[in-house]
């Protein structure tokens, strides 16, 4: 009987994984997550919108009215950022239509559809937007080289491509996180 008592002691020492989480606490955690996702959408829209206005301001300030690499590059960057804002706005509206007070099955199904949409955005649209943005930035470089000092030009090249590389890393992390959540939601059904 000693082995049973030892097993019982070991069993009793295990931490309580489930805890004493009530339904109200779970609802509060879920609502906090929904609020965080909504804030992320609107934050992304705000940041990209500021970038669009900066690019438009640069376009106007440089008086780029001729058809050349600079005007094509800036136009391409502006257009793809507008497309990105539209996609994020659509996502925010789709997410906003999901109500947490639905049944778990209905809520889970809507969240699955939403994250399937986000998967499509991250795997189809964002790479296209990202590549077009890089092409637009690259089209700016000859004008930068002609009009900036060598040091400033190198700074623009290194910081521009460096930022784009780091940003790509974060995009991959976001995609992985959303895909894990999608798999979790699929497992609920």
Number of C-alpha atoms within 10 A of each C-alpha: 5 7 8 9 10 11 11 11 11 10 10 10 9 8 8 8 6 6 7 8 8 9 9 9 11 11 13 12 12 13 15 12 12 17 13 11 15 17 13 14 19 15 13 16 21 13 11 18 17 12 16 20 12 13 17 16 12 13 17 11 9 11 10 16 10 9 8 12 18 23 20 18 21 22 18 20 26 23 17 20 22 18 15 21 21 13 17 21 16 13 19 19 13 15 19 13 11 17 14 15 10 11 10 12 12 14 16 21 17 19 21 18 16 19 21 15 14 20 18 12 18 18 13 11 15 18 14 14 19 18 12 18 22 18 16 23 20 18 20 19 19 13 15 18 16 10 11 14 11 12 10 13 18 15 12 16 17 12 12 14 15 12 12 15 12 10 13 14 12 12 15 13 12 13 17 14 11 17 16 13 15 20 12 13 19 13 9 10 9
